[in-house]
């Protein structure tokens, strides 16, 4: 066990305890956590800073407001119902559009108004919230994902996770939905994570359930050498998230809409470490470099440039991937 731990440490792998103590505890004051735990607050801050997010159609805060639900669902291109304080994709229902007196879910099944009222009531009860406390239901724009990911995605919307330390983006991956994950880009449910070259936005390696893979399990297409469009815009959005929240360690989850471009979906004050497996590298050298970097007076664009510089200095050449 000790030899394994020493081996991982020599490889630069960051462990969960070290993440909690050195990053979350030291850089994320509790008083600021609510800014990202509550997605309505995150959306308000992002929009105020000019960071594009999916349009919010409305909120349902109590059973008394349930009468608004039908009108909020009334969008020909569908919508998304989600808990404001949910995590890991729990409680999210994707509605593709109207369907014979009801609505078509992303899995193709028809949902009646009573079905969706039941789901919203579950959200309000706190069934999906981080703390188990009463929650708010959000109804927002359904992202029409860019077809760049069509060959390596199944039945849902891929998203890009960029982790930022002290406002410096330093590691990233794209999360891909699978049949096993029920079309959600969620690694805990069987989604695929693919490492990204931080400088170019090009896909590198893949992982699913903690094991490496080079192909998507459903499409069988190779995961590497796909260039993510608008990459520099995404890095800038992630860097700005530090400015609007004050959180020193966070994950920015960004989606790529076919017509609207990059949109920030949510922020996470406790981003996990599976991103190391997806990139097949330990992130400790990058973390150490970001912790001692001089960021005094640097704006978001300059911190993105710094992140790219540190990445090239501390990450082995990926040009042949």
URVEN-V789898 format. One record per run of one state. SS is the DSSP state (helix for helix, strand for strand, loop for the rest). FROM is the first residue (numbers start at 0). LEN is the number of residues. Records with the same first field share a line. If there is no record, write none. Layout:
SS=FROM-LEN  FROM-LEN
This chain:
loop=0-1  10-5  27-2  37-1  48-7  60-2  72-6  83-2  86-6  99-2  105-4  111-1  125-3  129-7  140-4  145-1  152-6  165-2  176-10  189-2  196-5  208-2  213-1  215-6  222-4  227-3  245-3  257-3  268-6  279-4  292-7  314-7
helix=1-9  15-12  29-8  38-10  62-10  112-13  146-6  186-3  230-15  274-5  283-9  299-15
strand=55-5  78-5  85-1  92-7  101-4  109-2  128-1  136-4  144-1  158-7  167-9  191-5  201-7  210-3  214-1  221-1  226-1  248-9  260-8
